[in-house]
Amino acid sequence: MQKEWQLNDFSKLTNRERFFQQSCYNKEIQMLEKEDSCLVEIFNTSNPSKVWQVWATITSISDNTYTGFLDDDEYLESPLIPAFFKELDAIEFTQNHIKCIIDKSATKPKWFYKECWVSSLAIDNWKIGYMKKYEPLKENKLLRKSDSGWCFYEGSEDLDFLRNPRNFLRAELGALLKIDEGLEEILNNPDYDYCQKHGIEWHVGSGNVGFED
């Protein structure tokens, strides 16, 4: 009998997506210990479009394999969650299955795990030169991730690039701090709607504006 569920393997991402994920989380993943928590994705094998994200707390580590339990009581009690989740006494996963981790060394702000759009050019050049906040997407409670409304650009994208949705990836706001730590001060201020970098300084403001020449 086929298993009802399967863990999402992030090693099957495109080269660019995998590079971005590993650059952002590789160091933290290497330092995982017992009682640390990781976000994993589980999908329905008969309907792969049905995906759930849930926190797993590590109880043991052996040969790069983590064993843990689903540590997300409020989420698991939801009537929208399939019954097989409640039957999982333990779950095994590897580094390839980890989408995100909780950094217990510091208290993260509420926006840290919210998602955003990021230009592939910003990732390729490891540079953010412009960011703009749009109307956030409607929250998907099953995916556990709320949209921040932010979109990050390298700054030299032309119109043809911007019109192609394949040139943009989803990422967590906290991951963008790996590219530019200066973003933290900006993201902590809910009044900012757009920011453009000039040299090493960010020019910030609110309102509907476009790129400067």
C-alpha positions, -999 to +999 in steps of 0.1 A: +000+000+000+014+034-010+021+058+018-003+087+020+023+113+024+059+122+014+084+148+024+093+175-001+129+171-012+144+206-017+175+192-034+153+189-065+150+227-068+165+244-097+202+253-094+194+289-087+168+281-060+190+256-044+220+279-044+199+306-027+185+282+000+219+267+008+236+302+009+210+313+034+206+283+057+236+259+051+256+272+081+226+270+105+217+235+092+252+222+099+248+233+135+215+217+142+212+199+176+186+180+195+155+201+205+161+224+175+130+230+153+129+228+115+101+235+090+094+206+066+069+203+038+047+172+035+026+166+004-002+141-004+012+113-027-021+109-045-024+147-050+010+164-049-006+198-052-018+194-016+011+206+005+014+212+043+042+229+062+048+219+098+074+223+125+094+193+136+115+192+167+146+170+166+150+142+191+180+124+176+206+128+149+224+099+132+244+098+099+229+131+087+194+118+094+172+136+118+144+120+138+118+142+155+081+148+162+056+172+148+057+200+173+028+222+161-003+214+183-025+243+172-019+236+136-024+198+139-057+203+156-071+222+126-100+203+108-082+211+075-053+189+084-056+152+072-059+124+098-025+109+090-007+138+105-021+129+139-008+093+136+028+104+131+046+095+163+080+103+147+093+116+114+127+111+098+142+137+075+175+149+061+190+183+053+173+181+019+139+182+035+145+213+056+128+245+044+136+267+073+149+265+109+142+284+141+172+303+153+169+300+191+200+322+197+179+353+190+143+365+192+131+370+156+106+398+148+072+388+135+081+396+099+112+374+098+094+343+085+070+361+062+075+355+025+084+379-003+093+379-040+130+383-050+144+389-085+167+361-098+191+389-108+194+400-072+203+364-063+227+359-092+246+391-083+240+388-045+229+424-044+197+442-035+194+477-049+157+484-047+127+471-028+090+479-029+060+469-009+028+459-028-006+447-015+002+414+003-012+382-012-041+366+007-028+344+035-028+307+029-031+291+064-023+256+052+011+268+038+017+286+071+033+315+053+018+350+051+030+373+024+048+405+034+040+423+002+077+431-004+095+425-037+133+428-039+153+438-070+189+440-080+181+474-095+191+470-131+161+448-142+146+461-175+109+460-184+111+427-203+128+411-172+101+425-149+072+412-171+085+376-169+072+359-136+098+332-140+124+357-131+111+359-095+114+335-066+096+332-033+118+336-002+115+344+035+123+380+045+148+367+070+168+350+043+173+383+025+194+395+055+221+372+043+225+394+012+222+427+030+221+430+068+210+467+064+176+455+054+167+446+090+164+482+101+141+489+071+119+459+076+115+467+113+097+499+102+062+492+089+058+527+075+083+522+047+068+513+012+099+515-010+137+518-006+165+524-031+202+520-024+227+547-034+262+535-027+261+521+008+231+541+020+194+533+017+170+560+007+136+551+022+100+565+020+064+558+014+041+562-016+039+548-051+071+554-069+092+537-096+129+533-103+151+564-106+172+568-137 
